[in-house]
């Protein structure tokens, strides 16, 4: 990819905003015209070089006509990274890159630890994203991400790095997603939580759970101890009896806080946020106005137009988490290598 136009400096958007504010009377400075707000045309126009990168090197993921996520083009022949939990269970995944549509994208593999899926479309001569050397951006640094999109044109959202890179542990620890009762035969499943790993794996009310991860269990406390030492997103083998017949299921552990979420006042005011927003080994955090769960999966760009990460979770009305480029690049290369075996 040709080197980005450097005509936009890191201070250009700031100078623009200050100039606009100073040009207005004091009474008007309290409420900027729509054109000059964070998502206004006068501001986003300053980020046209980054928008051009997003146009060519990001993807829009569809379930039918519904946009469900964004993605990052990582190879010219059609490998795309996206947020796994947003495409999970979708019958037919369609993808748009630039102005071209691709039907029936294949989920090559997923990484539950990071909540990332590798998609493959039948394409040639795509423009892969250019990776930044690292994600070490000071707080307050401008970043650019996918915004809402028209049918053929990408738009951008702009914001700033707002916290140092850190781990986001699972909220409340890992859980199977079932309510159990101790019985003579084993642990009887009384209820299976909606959208849990247990439900998706096929566990049903009346099943008798006898072992987990190869370890026999007869008491709820023993099961809790085993699961408590695991991380959300981990696949675990569950042995059970159904109508007297032995079965084994691979169940993905859920984060307790994501599965049994108690809606806080902050959540009630946050609008649209990701179902999974915890349990990530390391993230960079940025504050971008207007992002939501459907804008996850796309690249986060610095002002040179290089990807410093991939949006992975909208945490609340202000905070968005992104996988740092160091881990993301390693993850992408590893998934492609494994897919080629």
PyMOL commands that set and color helices and strands:
alter all, ss='L'
color gray80, all
select helices_A, chain A and resi 12-23+28-30+34-36+41-57+84-87+197-201+220-228+256-259+265-268+293-295+325-339
alter helices_A, ss='H'
color red, helices_A
select strands_A, chain A and resi 58-63+66-73+79-83+93-97+100-111+116-120+142-146+156-168+174-175+178-182+187-192+208-212+215-216+235-242+245-252+254-255+280-288+299-301+307-314+319-324
alter strands_A, ss='S'
color yellow, strands_A
deselect
rebuild
show_as cartoon
